[in-house]
Amino acid sequence: MTEPVDLLTVTSRRFPTGPHVLEVAGELDHHTGRLLTRAVEETPFAEHGLVIDLSGMTYCDSTGITVLITAYQRAEALGAPLGLAGVGRDQMRVFEVVGLDQVFTFHGTAEEAAASLRG
């Protein structure tokens, strides 16, 4: 069976004097979550932190939430800041219902998140 990896793209970039950014576009679910997991594992963000930009995310299931929690746990273990950017209203409601609005730091845009992580 072919995996529908084209349903999600993860693009990595870095602000010149700040954190790495992983831009997520498409559906983050049990079929595609491994792509974001791999990107988080391969991104060297211990020194400057990580922003996960979800402004292009169109869907997220419980597996996607688990991937984000795992990214948070990795950042905590490294002592690195992590921010989520561009979370839509519907997805924010899910974060609130499960209590993750108390765990993650949210920003409107990746640029705002990067500025915040720089201190």
SVG drawing of the C-alpha trace seen along z (x, -y; Angstrom):
<svg xmlns="http://www.w3.org/2000/svg" viewBox="-13 -39 36 41">
<polyline fill="none" stroke="black" stroke-width="0.4" points="0.0,0.0 1.3,-3.4 1.3,-6.0 -0.3,-9.3 2.7,-11.4 1.7,-14.1 -1.1,-15.0 1.5,-16.7 4.6,-18.7 7.1,-19.8 9.5,-22.6 12.4,-23.5 14.0,-26.9 15.9,-29.0 15.7,-32.6 19.2,-34.1 19.7,-34.9 17.0,-32.7 15.1,-29.4 14.5,-26.8 11.0,-26.8 9.1,-23.7 6.3,-24.8 3.5,-22.2 1.1,-22.1 -1.7,-19.7 -3.1,-16.9 -1.3,-15.8 -2.7,-12.4 -1.8,-8.7 -0.7,-8.5 1.6,-11.5 2.6,-12.1 5.9,-10.3 7.0,-13.1 6.8,-15.8 8.3,-13.4 11.3,-12.8 11.7,-16.6 11.7,-17.3 14.2,-14.6 16.5,-15.8 16.3,-19.5 19.2,-20.8 17.2,-23.2 18.8,-22.8 20.6,-26.2 18.0,-28.5 14.7,-26.7 12.0,-25.5 8.8,-27.0 6.3,-24.7 4.2,-26.8 0.8,-25.2 -0.8,-27.9 -0.9,-25.6 -2.3,-22.6 -5.8,-21.6 -6.5,-18.7 -5.0,-17.1 -6.1,-13.9 -5.0,-12.5 -1.8,-11.1 -0.9,-14.6 -1.5,-15.9 0.7,-13.1 3.5,-14.1 3.3,-17.7 3.4,-16.5 6.5,-14.4 8.1,-17.5 7.4,-19.4 8.9,-16.6 12.0,-16.6 12.4,-20.4 11.9,-20.1 14.6,-17.4 17.0,-19.6 16.1,-22.7 15.1,-24.4 12.1,-26.7 9.3,-25.5 6.5,-27.6 3.5,-26.8 2.4,-29.4 -0.6,-29.9 -3.0,-27.6 -6.5,-28.0 -9.5,-28.6 -10.9,-25.1 -7.6,-23.5 -7.1,-25.8 -10.5,-24.7 -9.1,-21.1 -6.0,-22.2 -8.2,-23.9 -10.5,-20.9 -7.6,-18.6 -5.7,-21.1 -2.8,-21.6 -3.3,-25.3 -1.7,-25.1 1.3,-23.3 2.2,-24.9 3.1,-28.5 1.0,-29.9 1.8,-32.7 -0.1,-34.2 2.8,-33.9 6.2,-32.2 7.8,-35.6 6.1,-36.5 7.1,-33.1 10.7,-33.6 10.9,-37.0 9.5,-35.7 11.9,-32.7 14.9,-35.1 14.0,-36.7"/>
</svg>
